[in-house]
Amino acid sequence: MPKRILVIDDDPILLELLSSHLQMAGYSPFITTDGATGLHLADEAQPDLLILDVMMPGMDGWEVCARLRRKSNLPIIMLTAKGEELDKLRGFRLGVDDYVTKPFSFAELVARVGAVLARTQRATRLSHQVTSDELIVDFDQHRVSSAGHIIDLTPTEYRLLEILARAANRTVPNEQLLAEVWGPQYIGEIEHIKHYIWALRKKIEADPGDPKHILTERGYGYRFE
C-alpha cells in the first residue's frame, strides 16, 4: 500500500506539481491550500508524513505544527522561504523532522520524504525503553523505575531525562537541552540546566556526587550511559 503524504501549501500550482512528482515516486498524495482543512485531512486520511508550508494566510505552518504535535507524532517536513537558524530552531522545538528551503527541486524534496519515512520506520522498530543497570526509562508509559520501584519525576525532569535517554551514549549539547526542554528563550542559561541535572541525579543516582547514569561532558553537555 503506498505511503500517504499530506501536503499543505497556499500555492495551488506548486501543490499540483508536487502531487504529480509524489505520485510518480509511488506515494499517495493529499493536498490542500489552508491549514484548517489540512488539520481535518490529517485526522481523516491518517497520512504517513506531512509536507507543510510555513508562510500561509490565516493559520500558518507554525500553528498547524503546534496543533498536530499536541496529539500526533506524524513526521513533518517544513517548507520555508527562509534559511534562518532561528526558524529551524523553532521548528525543531515543535518537533519538525526536516526542513527544505524554497526554491527547491522536486527530486530533492521527494528524496527527503523517503529519508524521513525510512528514519521513522527504523525508530518504530527500536525499543520503547532504555535500560541502564536497574534503571528503566519507559517512553510509552512516560515512567522511570529503578529495581522495580517507580521514581517520581516532575514533567520537566522526565522530559530532560527522556531526551538524554533517547540519545543514549551520545553527548547532548547544553543548548539543545535548553531549547528542547525549556524553549529558545532559555538559550545561554547553563546554570538553569545544572540545577535540574542535580535534582534529577538525586532521584535516579545511588550517589549523586559520583553519577553512573548521567555524565557531564564539561563545557559541552551531558550524556546518558
Buried (B, 14 or more C-beta within 10 A) or exposed (E): EEBBBBBBBBBEEBBEEBBEBBEEBEBBBBBBBBBBEBBEBBEEEEBBBBBBBBBBEEBBBBBBBEBBBEEBEBBBBBBBEEEEEEBBBBBBBBBBBBBBBBEEEBEEBBEBBBEBBEEBEEEEEEEEBBEBEEBBBBBEEEBBBBEEEEBEBEEEBBBBBBBBBBBBEEBBEBBBBBBBBBEBEBBEEBEBBEEBBEBBBEBBBEEBEEBBBBBBEEEEBBBBE
